[in-house]
Amino acid sequence: MAQKDPSLKLRYHRIVVKAGTSVLTNGSGARGLDRAVIADLVRQMCWLREQGAEILLVTSGAIAAGREAVEQKLTGRSAESSEASGPDRDIPSRQVFAAVGQSRLMHTYRELFDSQGHQVAQILLTIDDLSGRQSYLNVGNTLTGLLDLGIIPILNENDVVAVDEIGEVFGDNDRLSALVANLVDADLLVILTDIQGLYSADPNQDPTATLIPEVGQVDEGIEAVADKELNPWARGGMPTKIDAARLVTSSGIAMVMCHGLAQDAVLKAARGEAIGTLFRPAAEKLEARKRWMLGAISQRGEITVDAGAARALVEQNRSLLPAGIRSVNGGFHRGEIVYVLDPQGRRVACGIANYHAADIARIQGAQSGAILPILGYHYGQEVVHRNNLVLL
């Protein structure tokens, strides 16, 4: 085991590393996992662990590993010769490949970490596991306990059950990695992908596109340059990575997005060296409950407010009252966490809704005193109380 080197100071102590399918398969899911790539990634994480860092790995690759194994078993030929548009794009096949591939993926990691004297633990999650407050805390306790023991948690979305038909998916683990970073109050999220970082335009289409080395805030301009993932094997894409950046930076956590095959990419990010695109964190870290709120946002709910209400929320830390609401989108329930949008459609906050979407639609534009006469019941004057609100 390597000795701790005090001359190589780390800028970040608790680090979440996300490795996408395109990285773990070296650009081609049809050939399955690339053991050499994974071994180099493990080497870097072990070195960081030996320098005193706490490491959590969010990994994709189970479906790619399972597809390779299943096709070799059934056809007797290499999956490399199969068509990239094979049957794994339908949900049942993806479930089968995930079920077969997850154990192979973990076996690969376990062997490589064992060879360097480090123990790992497997955690499979669905989005519901991190949406409910109690299960969120339970997962957090487990991860903290593992880190206290010096064990490296390896997390993946449970693709066997977390499919589009059943519920929301994380998007090739981009969102999962951001949720985990918030959950454990990480210092840094490193997203390893198949491009150098965020570009001013799609580098595959525009030869003048330039790398954006640093992003101070994820705003409309940054969202506009995000393009869809071209790799057919990965369900993530630039939009999901930008969403991940918004989620963690709003909580006060830095994020680096860089090429996963770059030399010592994770080490450089952990040391604070220039690599890929650095998304700078907000000035202050959020308290634990508000970090959970950011991670538990319902993708079904949006409340659009007028300019006055938006200013009251952002500048005066006020609650959201029905009088300032102009429209409601989605079928969310009371107690779900929803986005609050300004008149231009920009997300300015998120918060816990005191009323169902249909009820908010009935009281929108009304004074708070009219809630009881309109609905026949009353959960409070606020649609979202300021104590249950997080600015974005």
Backbone hydrogen bonds, N-H to C=O, Kabsch-Sander energy under -0.5 kcal/mol:
donor,donor_aa,acceptor,acceptor_aa,energy
8,L,5,D,-1.6
9,K,7,S,-1.0
11,R,270,A,-1.9
12,Y,270,A,-1.5
15,I,13,H,-0.7
15,I,54,E,-3.0
16,V,188,L,-2.6
17,V,15,I,-0.5
17,V,56,L,-3.1
18,K,190,V,-3.3
19,A,17,V,-0.5
19,A,58,V,-2.3
20,G,18,K,-0.6
20,G,192,L,-1.3
23,V,20,G,-0.6
24,L,20,G,-2.3
25,T,21,T,-1.9
26,N,23,V,-1.6
27,G,22,S,-2.8
28,S,25,T,-1.2
31,R,28,S,-1.5
32,G,29,G,-1.7
34,D,24,L,-3.2
35,R,33,L,-0.8
38,I,34,D,-2.1
39,A,35,R,-2.7
40,D,36,A,-1.8
41,L,37,V,-2.0
42,V,38,I,-2.7
43,R,39,A,-2.3
44,Q,40,D,-1.9
45,M,41,L,-2.1
46,C,42,V,-2.7
47,W,43,R,-2.2
48,L,44,Q,-2.2
49,R,45,M,-2.4
50,E,46,C,-2.3
51,Q,47,W,-0.9
51,Q,48,L,-0.7
52,G,49,R,-1.4
53,A,48,L,-2.3
54,E,13,H,-2.9
55,I,53,A,-0.5
56,L,15,I,-2.1
57,L,153,P,-2.8
58,V,17,V,-3.4
58,V,56,L,-0.5
59,T,57,L,-0.6
59,T,155,L,-2.8
60,S,19,A,-2.0
65,A,61,G,-2.4
66,G,62,A,-2.5
67,R,63,I,-2.6
68,E,64,A,-1.9
69,A,65,A,-1.9
70,V,66,G,-2.7
71,E,67,R,-2.5
72,Q,68,E,-1.9
73,K,69,A,-1.8
74,L,70,V,-2.6
75,T,71,E,-2.3
76,G,71,E,-0.6
76,G,72,Q,-1.0
77,R,71,E,-0.7
81,S,78,S,-1.5
82,S,79,A,-1.4
86,G,83,E,-1.0
89,R,86,G,-1.1
90,D,87,P,-1.9
94,R,90,D,-2.0
95,Q,91,I,-2.3
96,V,92,P,-2.1
97,F,93,S,-2.8
98,A,94,R,-2.3
99,A,95,Q,-2.3
100,V,96,V,-2.2
101,G,97,F,-3.0
102,Q,98,A,-2.2
103,S,99,A,-0.6
104,R,100,V,-0.8
105,L,101,G,-2.8
106,M,102,Q,-2.5
107,H,103,S,-2.3
108,T,104,R,-2.0
109,Y,105,L,-2.0
110,R,106,M,-3.2
111,E,107,H,-2.4
112,L,108,T,-2.0
113,F,109,Y,-2.9
114,D,110,R,-2.8
115,S,111,E,-1.9
116,Q,112,L,-0.5
116,Q,113,F,-1.2
117,G,114,D,-1.9
118,H,113,F,-2.4
121,A,152,I,-1.7
123,I,154,I,-2.4
125,L,156,N,-2.2
127,I,168,E,-0.5
129,D,126,T,-1.0
130,L,126,T,-0.6
130,L,127,I,-0.9
131,S,127,I,-0.6
131,S,128,D,-0.5
132,G,128,D,-1.6
136,Y,132,G,-2.4
137,L,133,R,-2.1
138,N,134,Q,-2.2
139,V,135,S,-2.6
140,G,136,Y,-2.1
141,N,137,L,-2.4
142,T,138,N,-2.0
143,L,139,V,-2.6
144,T,140,G,-2.5
145,G,141,N,-2.3
146,L,142,T,-2.2
147,L,143,L,-2.4
148,D,144,T,-2.3
149,L,145,G,-1.2
150,G,147,L,-1.4
151,I,146,L,-2.5
152,I,119,Q,-2.5
154,I,121,A,-3.3
155,L,57,L,-3.3
155,L,153,P,-0.5
156,N,123,I,-1.9
158,N,125,L,-3.2
159,D,157,E,-1.7
161,V,158,N,-1.4
162,A,158,N,-3.0
163,V,161,V,-1.7
166,I,163,V,-0.8
167,G,163,V,-2.7
174,D,171,G,-2.0
175,R,170,F,-1.3
177,S,173,N,-2.4
178,A,174,D,-1.6
179,L,175,R,-2.6
180,V,176,L,-2.7
181,A,177,S,-2.2
182,N,178,A,-2.2
183,L,179,L,-2.5
184,V,180,V,-2.4
185,D,182,N,-0.9
186,A,181,A,-2.7
187,D,14,R,-2.8
188,L,14,R,-1.5
189,L,254,A,-2.0
190,V,16,V,-3.0
191,I,189,L,-0.6
191,I,256,V,-2.9
192,L,18,K,-3.1
192,L,190,V,-0.7
193,T,191,I,-0.5
193,T,258,C,-2.5
200,S,210,T,-2.4
205,Q,202,D,-1.5
206,D,202,D,-2.9
209,A,206,D,-1.7
212,I,198,L,-3.4
215,V,278,L,-3.0
219,D,217,Q,-1.1
223,E,219,D,-2.3
224,A,220,E,-1.9
225,V,221,G,-0.8
225,V,222,I,-0.7
226,A,222,I,-0.6
226,A,223,E,-0.9
234,A,231,N,-1.1
238,M,227,D,-1.1
241,K,237,G,-1.6
242,I,238,M,-2.4
243,D,239,P,-2.3
244,A,240,T,-2.0
245,A,241,K,-2.3
246,R,242,I,-2.4
247,L,243,D,-2.3
248,V,244,A,-2.4
249,T,245,A,-2.4
250,S,246,R,-1.8
251,S,247,L,-0.6
251,S,248,V,-0.6
252,G,249,T,-1.2
253,I,248,V,-2.4
254,A,187,D,-1.4
255,M,279,F,-1.9
256,V,189,L,-2.7
257,M,277,T,-2.4
258,C,191,I,-2.1
258,C,256,V,-0.5
260,G,193,T,-3.0
262,A,259,H,-1.3
265,A,262,A,-1.5
268,K,264,D,-2.6
269,A,265,A,-2.1
270,A,266,V,-2.4
271,R,267,L,-1.8
272,G,268,K,-0.7
272,G,269,A,-0.9
273,E,268,K,-2.5
277,T,257,M,-2.7
278,L,213,P,-2.4
279,F,255,M,-3.7
279,F,277,T,-0.6
280,R,215,V,-2.6
280,R,278,L,-0.7
282,A,249,T,-2.5
286,L,251,S,-1.6
291,R,287,E,-1.8
292,W,288,A,-2.0
293,M,289,R,-1.9
294,L,290,K,-2.0
295,G,291,R,-1.7
296,A,292,W,-1.6
297,I,294,L,-0.8
298,S,337,I,-4.5
301,G,298,S,-0.9
302,E,329,N,-2.3
303,I,339,Y,-2.3
304,T,327,S,-2.3
305,V,341,L,-2.8
306,D,324,G,-2.5
310,A,306,D,-2.3
311,R,307,A,-2.2
312,A,308,G,-2.2
313,L,309,A,-2.2
314,V,310,A,-2.5
315,E,311,R,-2.9
316,Q,311,R,-0.8
316,Q,312,A,-0.7
317,N,313,L,-0.7
318,R,312,A,-2.2
320,L,384,V,-2.9
321,L,319,S,-0.7
324,G,321,L,-1.1
325,I,322,P,-1.6
326,R,304,T,-3.1
327,S,304,T,-1.6
329,N,302,E,-3.0
335,G,353,A,-2.9
336,E,333,H,-1.9
337,I,296,A,-0.6
338,V,336,E,-0.5
338,V,351,G,-2.6
339,Y,301,G,-1.8
340,V,349,A,-3.0
341,L,303,I,-3.0
342,D,346,R,-2.4
345,G,342,D,-2.5
348,V,340,V,-2.6
348,V,346,R,-0.7
349,A,340,V,-1.4
350,C,390,V,-2.3
351,G,338,V,-2.0
352,I,388,N,-1.7
353,A,336,E,-2.8
353,A,351,G,-0.5
354,N,383,V,-3.0
357,A,332,F,-2.1
360,I,356,H,-2.4
361,A,357,A,-2.2
362,R,358,A,-1.1
363,I,359,D,-1.6
364,Q,360,I,-1.3
365,G,322,P,-3.3
366,A,363,I,-2.3
370,A,367,Q,-2.0
371,I,368,S,-1.6
374,I,370,A,-2.0
375,L,371,I,-3.0
376,G,371,I,-0.5
376,G,372,L,-2.5
379,Y,380,G,-0.5
383,V,320,L,-2.6
384,V,320,L,-1.5
388,N,385,H,-1.9
389,L,386,R,-1.2
390,V,350,C,-3.2
392,L,348,V,-2.2
